């Protein structure tokens, strides 16, 4: 179990994690999926810590927008932009693929980013920044804790409900060997915890996230017949954005 957690940390963060002494086995990679939300909680805790540190030092004298930008910068650095890269590749492929599955898959493998990718990344980061700035006027700590958890929980939910369409892809062992029953229970528990922690807001957020998930999954199934590593990253980023945006829009 410890190895699986370490593998999840190595995949989803850029934290200085010591390398394993032996190569991971496919079943260990699948088991690591169970720890994706836990890694999200660790990221959220580090973000909340950075926010609290900023609010209790001289940074509180600075405009909240600066603090929001700093928190967002820490967020990107912690993940190494992993999911942003997936969003960029997916955006390019979705537009450039022109509805064709094979063309979409080919563009997604191209490491170069086109103008559509840049525009989408800028818009997403701007939306996250604006939402964080609004949330800083109240209590943003709980939302910061939950947003990365929810983003990675949706990855788990996609993997247990949607085919992985690259049999030779890096994500194939994760999708093939994940413990589906345990992951399903975990997703349910996180949904219940979100509703309890955020009270009335939690129910609204879960409803919006459910609609968002259904829409994104339908689009993925229609175009690709399933998911790829890039689309998983894209959905994670979009989920995090929604998890920040809904509380910001409903803020008093």
C-alpha positions as MATLAB code, in Angstrom:
seq = 'XXXXXXXXXXXXXXXXXXXXXXXXXXXXXXXXXXXXXXXXXXXXXXXXXXXXXXXXXXXXXXXXXXXXXXXXXXXXXXXXXXXXXXXXXXXXXXXXXXXXXXXXXXXXXXXXXXXXXXXXXXXXXXXXXXXXXXXXXXXXXXXXXXXXXXXXXXXXXXXXXXXXXXXXXXXXXXXXXXXXXXXXXXXXXXXXXXXXXXXXXXXXXXXXXXXXXXXXXXXXXXXXXXXXXXXXXXXXXXXXXXXXXXXXXXXX';
ca = [
       0.000    0.000    0.000;
       2.856    2.366    0.809;
       4.436    1.699   -2.586;
       1.102    2.441   -4.271;
       0.829    5.758   -2.426;
       4.407    6.648   -3.409;
       3.609    5.821   -7.042;
       0.565    8.102   -6.918;
       2.722   10.915   -5.483;
       5.369   10.429   -8.152;
       2.793   10.516  -10.933;
       0.645   13.424   -9.781;
       3.120   15.778   -8.095;
       6.628   17.145   -8.398;
       7.368   16.653   -4.730;
      10.855   15.226   -4.054;
       9.871   11.593   -3.564;
      12.690    8.987   -3.376;
      12.664    6.489   -6.233;
      11.471    2.975   -5.531;
      14.166    0.334   -5.276;
      12.374   -1.962   -7.741;
      10.263   -1.132  -10.819;
       6.505   -0.928  -10.147;
       4.311   -3.814  -11.165;
       1.123   -3.205  -13.183;
      -1.073   -4.185  -10.223;
       0.727   -1.672   -8.011;
       0.047    1.035  -10.594;
      -3.623    0.076  -10.597;
      -3.756    0.134   -6.813;
      -2.185    3.609   -6.797;
      -5.396    4.981   -8.377;
      -7.041    4.461   -5.002;
      -4.653    7.080   -3.584;
      -5.253    9.773   -6.228;
      -7.773   11.685   -4.057;
      -5.368   11.389   -1.105;
      -2.675   13.047   -3.182;
      -5.237   15.717   -4.014;
      -5.820   16.225   -0.291;
      -2.078   16.637    0.251;
      -1.939   19.228   -2.545;
      -4.948   21.001   -1.032;
      -3.344   21.008    2.409;
      -0.159   22.540    1.008;
      -2.187   25.191   -0.831;
      -4.218   25.975    2.281;
      -0.984   26.188    4.262;
       0.489   28.585    1.726;
      -2.657   30.698    1.918;
      -2.649   30.794    5.706;
       1.048   31.627    5.763;
       0.440   34.490    3.363;
      -2.508   35.808    5.339;
      -0.552   35.810    8.606;
       2.559   37.542    7.280;
       3.251   40.858    5.585;
       1.519   39.486    2.488;
      -1.841   40.431    3.984;
      -0.893   44.047    3.271;
      -0.765   43.271   -0.438;
      -3.779   43.233   -2.726;
      -5.668   39.903   -2.491;
      -5.091   39.436   -6.196;
      -1.362   39.065   -5.571;
      -1.994   36.417   -2.920;
      -4.386   34.605   -5.252;
      -1.720   34.630   -7.960;
       0.882   33.246   -5.542;
      -1.418   30.427   -4.429;
      -2.157   29.568   -8.061;
       1.565   29.568   -8.857;
       2.232   27.140   -5.989;
      -0.619   24.977   -7.302;
       0.944   24.727  -10.758;
       4.423   24.102   -9.374;
       3.212   21.302   -7.091;
       1.772   19.392  -10.053;
       4.388   20.404  -12.582;
       1.593   21.484  -14.905;
       0.835   17.800  -15.563;
      -2.906   18.203  -16.014;
      -2.529   21.563  -17.753;
      -0.468   19.746  -20.377;
      -3.290   17.232  -20.783;
      -5.798   20.049  -21.151;
      -3.632   21.746  -23.774;
      -3.270   18.553  -25.839;
      -6.983   17.801  -25.543;
      -8.005   21.311  -26.592;
      -5.782   21.207  -29.673;
      -7.033   17.750  -30.611;
     -10.710   18.574  -30.068;
     -10.603   21.558  -32.402;
      -8.054   20.255  -34.885;
      -9.603   16.799  -35.017;
     -12.740   18.217  -36.645;
     -14.897   15.433  -35.235;
     -12.694   12.618  -36.556;
     -11.522   10.105  -33.945;
      -8.237    9.059  -35.532;
      -7.232   12.619  -36.332;
      -8.090   13.661  -32.772;
      -5.993   10.842  -31.302;
      -3.044   11.695  -33.567;
      -3.083   15.397  -32.668;
      -3.294   14.532  -28.975;
       0.038   12.685  -29.233;
       1.769   15.692  -30.801;
       3.869   17.379  -28.058;
       3.563   20.791  -29.707;
       0.901   23.234  -28.498;
      -1.117   25.334  -30.913;
      -2.938   28.639  -30.363;
      -6.126   26.916  -29.188;
      -4.211   25.171  -26.399;
      -2.675   28.448  -25.256;
      -6.029   30.237  -25.257;
      -7.717   27.464  -23.257;
      -4.917   27.331  -20.677;
      -4.953   31.117  -20.251;
      -8.736   31.184  -19.849;
      -8.706   28.370  -17.301;
      -5.933   29.961  -15.216;
      -7.676   33.331  -15.382;
     -10.901   31.757  -14.157;
      -9.106   29.998  -11.298;
      -7.332   33.225  -10.386;
     -10.539   35.272  -10.403;
     -12.380   32.661   -8.316;
      -9.532   32.487   -5.795;
      -9.510   36.261   -5.503;
     -13.223   36.261   -4.644;
     -12.857   33.363   -2.209;
     -10.031   35.112   -0.374;
     -12.559   37.700    0.817;
     -14.135   34.926    2.909;
     -12.885   31.520    4.017;
     -11.084   29.926    1.090;
      -9.259   27.258    3.096;
     -11.910   24.535    2.891;
     -12.495   25.079   -0.821;
      -8.737   24.959   -1.453;
      -8.562   21.681    0.452;
     -11.397   20.112   -1.527;
     -10.790   21.348   -5.094;
      -7.691   19.179   -5.776;
      -9.412   16.209   -4.113;
     -12.468   16.556   -6.342;
     -10.341   16.952   -9.461;
      -8.548   13.661   -8.824;
     -11.725   11.931   -7.662;
     -13.232   12.594  -11.069;
     -10.189   10.916  -12.628;
     -10.969    7.841  -10.521;
     -14.646    8.022  -11.485;
     -13.783    8.182  -15.180;
     -11.407    5.242  -14.911;
     -14.050    3.015  -13.309;
     -16.858    4.016  -15.682;
     -15.170    4.690  -19.018;
     -12.948    2.582  -21.327;
      -9.285    3.532  -21.670;
      -8.702    3.737  -25.416;
      -4.896    3.510  -25.667;
      -3.977   -0.114  -24.847;
      -0.273    0.732  -25.151;
      -0.537    4.063  -23.323;
       1.147    4.904  -20.046;
      -2.230    4.956  -18.325;
      -3.247    1.479  -19.456;
      -2.079   -0.434  -16.328;
      -3.782    2.142  -14.097;
      -7.083    1.595  -15.908;
      -6.726   -2.197  -16.159;
      -5.674   -3.072  -12.626;
      -7.411   -0.471  -10.463;
      -9.547   -1.908   -7.614;
     -12.949   -0.953   -9.002;
     -15.098   -1.769   -5.971;
     -12.818    0.073   -3.531;
     -12.582    3.043   -5.900;
     -16.370    3.182   -6.225;
     -16.784    3.258   -2.441;
     -14.094    5.924   -2.173;
     -15.845    8.172   -4.716;
     -19.110    7.837   -2.793;
     -17.438    8.651    0.527;
     -15.794   11.754   -0.922;
     -19.140   12.937   -2.296;
     -20.758   12.475    1.126;
     -17.861   14.251    2.856;
     -18.073   17.167    0.415;
     -21.791   17.592    1.030;
     -21.268   17.438    4.802;
     -18.296   19.817    4.946;
     -19.762   22.463    2.649;
     -23.353   22.005    3.880;
     -25.833   23.696    1.509;
     -23.088   24.747   -0.871;
     -21.867   21.155   -1.016;
     -25.120   19.917   -2.511;
     -25.114   22.607   -5.184;
     -21.450   21.971   -6.000;
     -22.000   18.216   -6.306;
     -24.978   18.798   -8.599;
     -22.952   21.067  -10.887;
     -19.996   18.674  -10.844;
     -22.314   15.778  -11.732;
     -23.719   17.665  -14.711;
     -20.182   18.647  -15.720;
     -19.007   15.035  -15.453;
     -21.908   13.660  -17.485;
     -21.368   16.243  -20.216;
     -17.611   15.688  -20.420;
     -17.939   11.911  -20.376;
     -20.575   12.013  -23.116;
     -18.276   14.160  -25.245;
     -15.355   11.773  -24.680;
     -17.436    8.714  -25.514;
     -18.877   10.347  -28.615;
     -15.510   11.456  -30.010;
     -13.064    8.829  -28.729;
     -15.097    5.981  -27.301;
     -13.350    6.454  -23.960;
     -10.546    8.323  -22.240;
      -6.810    8.858  -22.634;
      -4.231   10.172  -20.188;
      -4.515   13.637  -21.707;
      -8.294   13.751  -21.391;
      -8.090   12.598  -17.773;
      -5.807   15.537  -17.055;
      -8.136   17.899  -18.897;
     -11.166   16.738  -16.919;
      -9.210   17.125  -13.662;
      -8.377   20.753  -14.485;
     -11.935   21.556  -15.537;
     -13.300   19.951  -12.370;
     -10.949   21.992  -10.187;
     -12.055   25.130  -11.999;
     -15.727   24.338  -11.363;
     -14.957   23.508   -7.722;
     -13.553   27.020   -7.300;
     -15.999   28.849   -9.533;
     -19.263   27.610   -7.979;
     -18.379   28.736   -4.410;
     -17.056   32.045   -5.808;
     -20.299   32.699   -7.697;
     -22.353   31.893   -4.607;
     -20.178   33.865   -2.218;
     -21.996   36.520   -0.166;
];
